[in-house]
C-alpha cells in the first residue's frame, strides 16, 4: 500500500485475509476500502475480497484513474463499482494525470458522484510523500476512527495519518487485539475512543 505500481506482483492472500475478517464484528465498522492496488487490475480477485464484507457495510475504492483512457476499461470499471456499490475516490495529482483522461474523470465525477482528489487531498505517503510533513491531525475528532491496513506480507498497519504507519499485528491476530494495540498507540494524540 502507498507503494503500489504495475511492477509490483505481490497480492493479498484470500484465505489469510478471510481468516482475519472472520474475527471482525462488523457492527463496529463504518467502511472498508479496497486500494493500494488498483481494482481495475484484477476485478475477479477484488470481487473475492469484496464478497467477504457484509452488504450493509459501506465500501470504497481509491483509484489511479488509468481505466478512464479506454472505452472498454471505462465500462468495466463503472459496471464493477456500480454492481458492488463502491464509493469512488480518484487521485488526480501530477503523478496520475499523464495516465488519465481528465475530461472523462470530470464527467464521471458529476454523473456518478466520484470524488476527484487533487494535490491538497492526498495522504503524503509512499511516492506522494513530502519532504516537510507534519501531522495536520485532521483525522482526529472526539470519537476517533481506527484505520487499519492489511498488507500482502501479512502485516496489519495502524493508519491514522500521523505520518508514520506502525505495524501493530498480523493476519494471525484477532481483530479486537489489533484494535486494542492501535488505541493504546494513538492515545498519545489525545483521542477519546468509543469503540
Backbone as CSV, one residue per row, in Angstrom:
resi,resn,N_x,N_y,N_z,CA_x,CA_y,CA_z,C_x,C_y,C_z
1,UNK,0.837,-1.182,0.000,0.000,0.000,0.000,0.878,1.239,0.000
2,UNK,0.464,2.249,-0.726,1.182,3.511,-0.883,2.494,3.337,-1.637
3,UNK,2.806,2.146,-2.056,3.969,1.907,-2.905,3.533,1.056,-4.094
4,UNK,2.243,0.968,-4.341,1.728,0.110,-5.392,2.158,0.624,-6.758
5,UNK,2.382,-0.310,-7.667,2.714,0.042,-9.042,2.470,-1.181,-9.911
6,UNK,2.400,-0.977,-11.239,2.210,-2.123,-12.131,3.340,-3.150,-12.024
7,UNK,4.503,-2.727,-11.538,5.643,-3.643,-11.409,5.506,-4.565,-10.200
8,UNK,4.693,-4.182,-9.242,4.524,-4.971,-8.025,3.570,-6.126,-8.289
9,UNK,4.010,-7.339,-8.004,3.190,-8.527,-8.257,2.666,-9.160,-6.974
10,UNK,3.000,-8.600,-5.818,2.560,-9.174,-4.553,1.090,-8.827,-4.310
11,UNK,0.316,-9.815,-3.861,-1.116,-9.615,-3.643,-1.527,-10.204,-2.296
12,UNK,-2.665,-9.749,-1.798,-3.208,-10.295,-0.556,-3.588,-11.757,-0.751
13,UNK,-3.364,-12.544,0.276,-3.762,-13.947,0.277,-5.224,-14.022,0.716
14,UNK,-6.076,-14.569,-0.132,-7.511,-14.585,0.150,-7.835,-15.401,1.402
15,UNK,-7.191,-16.539,1.591,-7.508,-17.388,2.746,-7.061,-16.752,4.060
16,UNK,-5.871,-16.162,4.072,-5.389,-15.493,5.290,-6.249,-14.272,5.612
17,UNK,-6.633,-13.549,4.579,-7.491,-12.382,4.768,-8.848,-12.808,5.319
18,UNK,-9.395,-13.871,4.753,-10.693,-14.380,5.201,-10.632,-14.775,6.676
19,UNK,-9.556,-15.437,7.070,-9.396,-15.865,8.467,-9.431,-14.648,9.404
20,UNK,-8.720,-13.581,9.036,-8.723,-12.370,9.861,-10.102,-11.714,9.859
21,UNK,-10.708,-11.607,8.702,-12.000,-10.931,8.579,-13.082,-11.635,9.399
22,UNK,-12.982,-12.945,9.533,-13.961,-13.687,10.333,-13.919,-13.308,11.813
23,UNK,-12.846,-12.632,12.262,-12.751,-12.201,13.664,-13.360,-10.815,13.887
24,UNK,-13.818,-10.174,12.824,-14.328,-8.798,12.913,-15.814,-8.769,13.262
25,UNK,-16.168,-7.926,14.199,-17.566,-7.612,14.480,-17.908,-6.421,13.582
26,UNK,-18.598,-6.676,12.479,-18.861,-5.629,11.500,-19.831,-4.564,11.997
27,UNK,-20.441,-4.760,13.155,-21.253,-3.696,13.745,-20.374,-2.532,14.195
28,UNK,-19.067,-2.780,14.321,-18.126,-1.742,14.741,-17.415,-1.082,13.559
29,UNK,-17.766,-1.468,12.354,-17.056,-0.999,11.160,-17.905,0.022,10.406
30,UNK,-17.309,1.185,10.122,-18.001,2.209,9.327,-17.877,1.947,7.837
31,UNK,-16.675,1.560,7.404,-16.456,1.347,5.976,-15.210,0.496,5.765
32,UNK,-15.131,-0.075,4.568,-13.975,-0.881,4.175,-13.516,-0.381,2.812
33,UNK,-12.211,-0.117,2.699,-11.651,0.378,1.446,-10.839,-0.676,0.727
34,UNK,-10.863,-0.609,-0.587,-10.105,-1.520,-1.435,-9.194,-0.680,-2.319
35,UNK,-7.916,-0.628,-1.952,-6.960,0.199,-2.685,-5.545,-0.176,-2.288
36,UNK,-4.585,0.506,-2.860,-3.187,0.172,-2.602,-2.708,-0.834,-3.632
37,UNK,-3.622,-1.148,-4.467,-3.532,-1.920,-5.683,-4.790,-1.506,-6.415
38,UNK,-4.723,-1.311,-7.680,-5.851,-0.800,-8.461,-6.871,-1.904,-8.711
39,UNK,-8.144,-1.686,-8.332,-9.147,-2.737,-8.524,-9.304,-3.109,-9.991
40,UNK,-9.079,-2.155,-10.892,-9.242,-2.448,-12.322,-8.153,-3.372,-12.858
41,UNK,-7.140,-3.652,-12.047,-6.079,-4.561,-12.497,-6.493,-6.022,-12.377
42,UNK,-7.520,-6.321,-11.555,-7.940,-7.713,-11.364,-9.317,-7.744,-10.693
43,UNK,-10.352,-7.535,-11.494,-11.706,-7.471,-10.946,-12.112,-8.762,-10.239
44,UNK,-11.767,-9.906,-10.820,-12.167,-11.184,-10.222,-11.560,-11.355,-8.834
45,UNK,-10.305,-11.002,-8.694,-9.634,-11.135,-7.396,-10.252,-10.177,-6.367
46,UNK,-10.452,-8.930,-6.763,-11.048,-7.963,-5.839,-12.471,-8.359,-5.452
47,UNK,-13.195,-8.983,-6.375,-14.559,-9.413,-6.057,-14.560,-10.392,-4.887
48,UNK,-13.572,-11.274,-4.835,-13.480,-12.242,-3.731,-13.331,-11.528,-2.387
49,UNK,-12.555,-10.452,-2.353,-12.374,-9.699,-1.109,-13.632,-8.905,-0.756
50,UNK,-14.243,-8.298,-1.751,-15.474,-7.536,-1.517,-16.562,-8.449,-0.969
51,UNK,-16.620,-9.673,-1.485,-17.642,-10.624,-1.039,-17.470,-11.044,0.422
52,UNK,-16.310,-10.812,1.013,-16.079,-11.138,2.424,-16.720,-10.119,3.370
53,UNK,-17.079,-8.961,2.829,-17.608,-7.861,3.647,-19.137,-7.846,3.530
54,UNK,-19.847,-7.777,4.663,-21.314,-7.747,4.600,-21.832,-6.629,3.694
55,UNK,-22.948,-6.899,3.048,-23.516,-5.956,2.073,-23.852,-4.595,2.677
56,UNK,-24.229,-4.559,3.965,-24.649,-3.295,4.572,-23.485,-2.386,4.973
57,UNK,-22.253,-2.867,4.861,-21.079,-2.061,5.211,-20.681,-1.211,4.002
58,UNK,-20.458,0.078,4.239,-20.027,0.981,3.167,-18.673,0.523,2.642
59,UNK,-18.558,0.511,1.316,-17.307,0.102,0.677,-16.845,1.220,-0.251
60,UNK,-15.531,1.385,-0.350,-14.998,2.417,-1.236,-13.701,1.940,-1.868
61,UNK,-13.319,2.636,-2.917,-12.028,2.380,-3.539,-11.359,3.713,-3.844
62,UNK,-10.046,3.704,-3.769,-9.253,4.858,-4.202,-8.542,4.397,-5.464
63,UNK,-8.774,5.101,-6.549,-8.298,4.671,-7.862,-7.273,5.641,-8.440
64,UNK,-6.415,5.091,-9.301,-5.468,5.942,-10.013,-6.068,6.475,-11.316
65,UNK,-7.247,5.995,-11.685,-7.955,6.524,-12.848,-7.441,6.100,-14.203
66,UNK,-6.520,5.156,-14.255,-5.973,4.744,-15.552,-7.030,4.100,-16.444
67,UNK,-8.050,3.532,-15.849,-9.143,2.912,-16.592,-9.918,3.928,-17.435
68,UNK,-9.745,5.227,-17.175,-10.509,6.268,-17.871,-10.069,6.472,-19.316
69,UNK,-8.935,5.918,-19.686,-8.361,6.173,-21.012,-9.075,5.403,-22.126
70,UNK,-9.488,4.177,-21.861,-10.121,3.370,-22.905,-11.591,3.117,-22.634
71,UNK,-12.395,3.092,-23.701,-13.839,2.927,-23.557,-14.215,1.582,-22.933
72,UNK,-13.552,0.507,-23.336,-13.846,-0.821,-22.787,-13.525,-0.853,-21.291
73,UNK,-12.367,-0.312,-20.915,-11.977,-0.299,-19.498,-12.896,0.592,-18.667
74,UNK,-13.342,1.701,-19.248,-14.282,2.577,-18.532,-15.559,1.817,-18.183
75,UNK,-16.098,1.096,-19.174,-17.340,0.347,-18.954,-17.138,-0.726,-17.892
76,UNK,-16.029,-1.456,-17.951,-15.758,-2.498,-16.947,-15.700,-1.888,-15.546
77,UNK,-15.010,-0.755,-15.434,-14.859,-0.115,-14.127,-16.216,0.339,-13.585
78,UNK,-16.971,1.043,-14.416,-18.279,1.553,-13.986,-19.198,0.396,-13.598
79,UNK,-19.245,-0.640,-14.423,-20.094,-1.797,-14.114,-19.699,-2.422,-12.776
80,UNK,-18.402,-2.558,-12.540,-17.911,-3.188,-11.311,-18.249,-2.355,-10.077
81,UNK,-17.971,-1.061,-10.128,-18.223,-0.233,-8.938,-19.722,-0.080,-8.679
82,UNK,-20.530,-0.054,-9.732,-21.973,0.039,-9.525,-22.530,-1.267,-8.960
83,UNK,-22.075,-2.388,-9.502,-22.532,-3.689,-9.006,-22.226,-3.844,-7.520
84,UNK,-21.057,-3.367,-7.101,-20.621,-3.516,-5.713,-20.930,-2.307,-4.837
85,UNK,-21.583,-1.312,-5.415,-21.963,-0.087,-4.691,-20.757,0.544,-3.995
86,UNK,-19.656,0.659,-4.739,-18.426,1.242,-4.199,-18.436,2.758,-4.360
87,UNK,-18.106,3.463,-3.295,-17.818,4.885,-3.420,-16.439,4.976,-4.073
88,UNK,-16.255,5.948,-4.954,-15.008,6.037,-5.716,-14.313,7.373,-5.458
89,UNK,-13.038,7.284,-5.091,-12.155,8.435,-4.936,-11.031,8.246,-5.944
90,UNK,-10.756,9.280,-6.735,-9.741,9.165,-7.785,-8.633,10.175,-7.537
91,UNK,-7.410,9.674,-7.442,-6.240,10.541,-7.269,-5.937,11.221,-8.594
92,UNK,-5.885,12.562,-8.571,-5.652,13.320,-9.811,-4.478,14.278,-9.640
93,UNK,-3.377,13.757,-9.138,-2.187,14.581,-8.932,-1.344,14.613,-10.200
94,UNK,-0.278,15.370,-10.155,0.635,15.444,-11.303,1.244,14.083,-11.619
95,UNK,1.282,13.183,-10.637,1.807,11.835,-10.864,0.796,10.964,-11.610
96,UNK,-0.493,11.256,-11.434,-1.550,10.432,-12.004,-2.047,10.933,-13.361
97,UNK,-2.097,12.251,-13.542,-2.720,12.848,-14.728,-2.184,12.351,-16.073
98,UNK,-0.878,12.082,-16.216,-0.407,11.610,-17.525,-1.029,10.279,-17.969
99,UNK,-1.631,9.549,-17.041,-2.178,8.227,-17.340,-3.704,8.206,-17.282
100,UNK,-4.320,9.397,-17.254,-5.768,9.525,-17.119,-6.346,10.353,-18.258
101,UNK,-7.655,10.214,-18.443,-8.396,11.121,-19.319,-9.165,12.065,-18.388
102,UNK,-8.617,13.246,-18.180,-9.178,14.200,-17.210,-10.622,14.576,-17.510
103,UNK,-10.945,14.738,-18.793,-12.314,15.121,-19.161,-13.308,14.025,-18.792
104,UNK,-12.922,12.790,-19.035,-13.788,11.662,-18.669,-13.978,11.618,-17.158
105,UNK,-12.894,11.791,-16.409,-12.988,11.738,-14.950,-13.868,12.852,-14.402
106,UNK,-13.757,14.045,-14.960,-14.605,15.158,-14.519,-16.078,14.870,-14.823
107,UNK,-16.327,14.315,-15.995,-17.695,13.956,-16.386,-18.255,12.887,-15.442
108,UNK,-17.450,11.863,-15.154,-17.902,10.771,-14.283,-18.061,11.233,-12.836
109,UNK,-17.253,12.190,-12.429,-17.396,12.730,-11.068,-18.787,13.335,-10.904
110,UNK,-19.242,14.040,-11.926,-20.580,14.636,-11.881,-21.673,13.573,-12.028
111,UNK,-21.484,12.690,-12.990,-22.512,11.698,-13.311,-22.689,10.646,-12.215
112,UNK,-21.575,10.164,-11.659,-21.630,9.052,-10.705,-21.282,9.446,-9.267
113,UNK,-20.951,10.701,-9.053,-20.624,11.142,-7.696,-19.231,10.754,-7.233
114,UNK,-18.333,10.476,-8.175,-16.950,10.162,-7.807,-16.292,11.412,-7.230
115,UNK,-15.351,11.223,-6.339,-14.596,12.331,-5.763,-13.210,12.366,-6.388
116,UNK,-12.844,13.512,-6.958,-11.506,13.687,-7.527,-10.611,14.296,-6.461
117,UNK,-9.506,13.617,-6.175,-8.577,14.060,-5.129,-7.364,14.718,-5.773
118,UNK,-7.230,16.017,-5.566,-6.092,16.753,-6.111,-4.904,16.742,-5.176
119,UNK,-3.925,17.564,-5.485,-2.664,17.625,-4.731,-2.869,17.884,-3.238
120,UNK,-3.872,18.693,-2.898,-4.069,19.067,-1.496,-4.904,18.055,-0.714
121,UNK,-5.298,16.964,-1.349,-6.150,15.977,-0.681,-5.550,14.573,-0.764
122,UNK,-4.244,14.504,-0.772,-3.542,13.225,-0.861,-2.775,13.008,0.434
123,UNK,-2.889,11.808,0.990,-2.091,11.476,2.168,-0.642,11.382,1.709
124,UNK,0.255,12.128,2.303,1.643,12.178,1.834,2.457,10.955,2.253
125,UNK,2.134,9.833,1.677,2.843,8.593,1.969,3.329,7.987,0.658
126,UNK,4.234,7.024,0.749,4.739,6.358,-0.443,5.388,7.349,-1.385
127,UNK,5.093,7.213,-2.688,5.703,8.105,-3.675,5.167,9.528,-3.578
128,UNK,4.048,9.726,-2.891,3.468,11.069,-2.758,3.961,11.802,-1.516
129,UNK,4.887,11.214,-0.782,5.317,11.856,0.467,6.047,13.165,0.189
130,UNK,5.988,14.038,1.167,6.606,15.358,1.055,7.833,15.403,1.954
131,UNK,8.757,16.302,1.632,9.966,16.436,2.446,9.654,16.949,3.844
132,UNK,8.794,17.938,3.919,8.468,18.548,5.209,7.005,18.287,5.515
133,UNK,6.763,17.222,6.239,5.394,16.832,6.540,5.200,16.768,8.038
134,UNK,4.169,17.426,8.509,3.782,17.291,9.911,2.308,16.931,9.941
135,UNK,1.923,16.260,10.970,0.544,15.799,11.091,-0.409,16.982,11.221
136,UNK,-1.437,16.996,10.410,-2.464,18.035,10.499,-3.496,17.689,11.570
137,UNK,-3.508,16.448,11.991,-4.482,15.922,12.958,-5.921,16.103,12.489
138,UNK,-6.122,16.248,11.188,-7.477,16.435,10.685,-8.333,15.186,10.855
139,UNK,-7.687,14.033,10.998,-8.470,12.810,11.173,-8.920,12.619,12.616
140,UNK,-8.421,13.434,13.518,-8.768,13.279,14.926,-10.025,14.073,15.255
141,UNK,-10.934,13.429,15.916,-12.140,14.098,16.387,-12.522,13.468,17.719
142,UNK,-13.639,13.848,18.250,-13.989,13.357,19.586,-14.027,11.834,19.629
143,UNK,-14.704,11.216,18.670,-14.679,9.759,18.577,-13.803,9.398,17.388
144,UNK,-12.566,9.103,17.662,-11.572,8.874,16.611,-11.830,7.580,15.851
145,UNK,-11.645,7.620,14.546,-11.749,6.383,13.779,-10.462,5.566,13.920
146,UNK,-10.605,4.286,13.775,-9.440,3.401,13.709,-9.308,3.013,12.247
147,UNK,-8.142,3.188,11.691,-7.921,2.860,10.292,-6.811,1.824,10.221
148,UNK,-7.148,0.631,9.759,-6.187,-0.459,9.660,-5.974,-0.827,8.200
149,UNK,-4.767,-1.283,7.887,-4.436,-1.722,6.540,-3.854,-3.120,6.590
150,UNK,-4.416,-4.010,5.782,-3.848,-5.342,5.631,-2.884,-5.302,4.458
151,UNK,-1.659,-5.725,4.699,-0.632,-5.743,3.662,-0.419,-7.151,3.130
152,UNK,-0.033,-7.283,1.869,0.214,-8.609,1.304,1.256,-9.433,2.062
153,UNK,2.173,-8.781,2.748,3.193,-9.509,3.506,2.618,-10.162,4.759
154,UNK,1.365,-9.819,5.118,0.736,-10.391,6.302,0.699,-9.462,7.492
155,UNK,1.255,-8.274,7.341,1.256,-7.298,8.428,-0.027,-6.472,8.412
156,UNK,-0.393,-5.964,9.588,-1.511,-5.027,9.703,-0.951,-3.722,10.249
157,UNK,-1.152,-2.643,9.482,-0.635,-1.333,9.874,-1.750,-0.486,10.478
158,UNK,-1.359,0.362,11.410,-2.245,1.350,12.020,-2.075,2.636,11.226
159,UNK,-3.112,3.051,10.535,-3.000,4.144,9.562,-3.837,5.350,9.942
160,UNK,-3.586,5.914,11.090,-4.352,7.089,11.484,-3.685,8.387,11.044
161,UNK,-2.943,8.338,9.956,-2.488,9.524,9.240,-1.648,10.475,10.077
162,UNK,-0.694,9.939,10.826,0.206,10.828,11.562,1.587,10.848,10.923
163,UNK,1.681,10.327,9.707,2.956,10.324,9.001,3.768,9.069,9.216
164,UNK,3.399,8.263,10.205,4.083,7.001,10.466,3.015,5.931,10.599
165,UNK,3.185,4.834,9.886,2.209,3.747,9.932,2.844,2.519,10.561
166,UNK,2.775,2.402,11.889,3.413,1.259,12.546,2.646,-0.044,12.324
167,UNK,3.386,-1.129,12.330,2.778,-2.454,12.253,2.321,-2.824,13.659
168,UNK,1.045,-3.176,13.785,0.502,-3.495,15.108,-0.079,-4.903,15.179
169,UNK,0.095,-5.679,14.128,-0.418,-7.040,14.149,-0.151,-7.752,12.850
170,UNK,-0.676,-8.973,12.777,-0.576,-9.783,11.559,-1.936,-10.419,11.290
171,UNK,-2.035,-11.068,10.141,-3.254,-11.793,9.791,-3.649,-12.803,10.870
172,UNK,-2.666,-13.321,11.593,-2.921,-14.360,12.593,-3.527,-13.818,13.877
173,UNK,-3.543,-12.503,14.039,-4.094,-11.896,15.247,-5.607,-11.736,15.137
174,UNK,-6.233,-11.632,16.273,-7.655,-11.354,16.364,-7.882,-9.854,16.148
175,UNK,-8.964,-9.497,15.476,-9.283,-8.103,15.189,-9.286,-7.238,16.452
176,UNK,-9.949,-7.689,17.502,-10.040,-6.887,18.726,-8.675,-6.643,19.352
177,UNK,-7.780,-7.631,19.271,-6.429,-7.457,19.816,-5.664,-6.405,19.012
178,UNK,-5.833,-6.417,17.699,-5.164,-5.436,16.837,-5.697,-4.036,17.134
179,UNK,-7.004,-3.904,17.256,-7.614,-2.603,17.552,-7.124,-2.077,18.897
180,UNK,-7.056,-2.946,19.888,-6.591,-2.533,21.219,-5.175,-1.966,21.142
181,UNK,-4.305,-2.610,20.368,-2.937,-2.089,20.198,-2.970,-0.710,19.557
182,UNK,-3.832,-0.539,18.558,-3.949,0.750,17.888,-4.453,1.843,18.802
183,UNK,-5.450,1.531,19.599,-6.000,2.517,20.538,-4.939,2.946,21.541
184,UNK,-4.224,1.985,22.097,-3.177,2.315,23.073,-2.089,3.170,22.443
185,UNK,-1.761,2.888,21.195,-0.741,3.647,20.485,-1.198,5.079,20.233
186,UNK,-2.472,5.256,19.896,-2.979,6.558,19.471,-3.450,7.442,20.618
187,UNK,-3.554,6.914,21.823,-3.993,7.739,22.953,-3.045,8.902,23.198
188,UNK,-1.813,8.770,22.749,-0.846,9.854,22.923,-1.262,11.110,22.155
189,UNK,-2.159,10.964,21.178,-2.667,12.110,20.421,-3.882,12.745,21.087
190,UNK,-4.338,12.166,22.185,-5.495,12.728,22.872,-6.824,12.243,22.341
191,UNK,-6.826,11.138,21.627,-8.083,10.605,21.107,-8.926,10.016,22.230
192,UNK,-10.219,10.130,22.079,-11.172,9.539,23.018,-12.029,8.576,22.216
193,UNK,-11.716,7.304,22.320,-12.413,6.313,21.516,-13.695,5.846,22.170
194,UNK,-14.692,5.614,21.354,-15.922,4.985,21.833,-16.115,3.729,21.002
195,UNK,-15.243,2.779,21.209,-15.248,1.569,20.386,-15.792,0.413,21.170
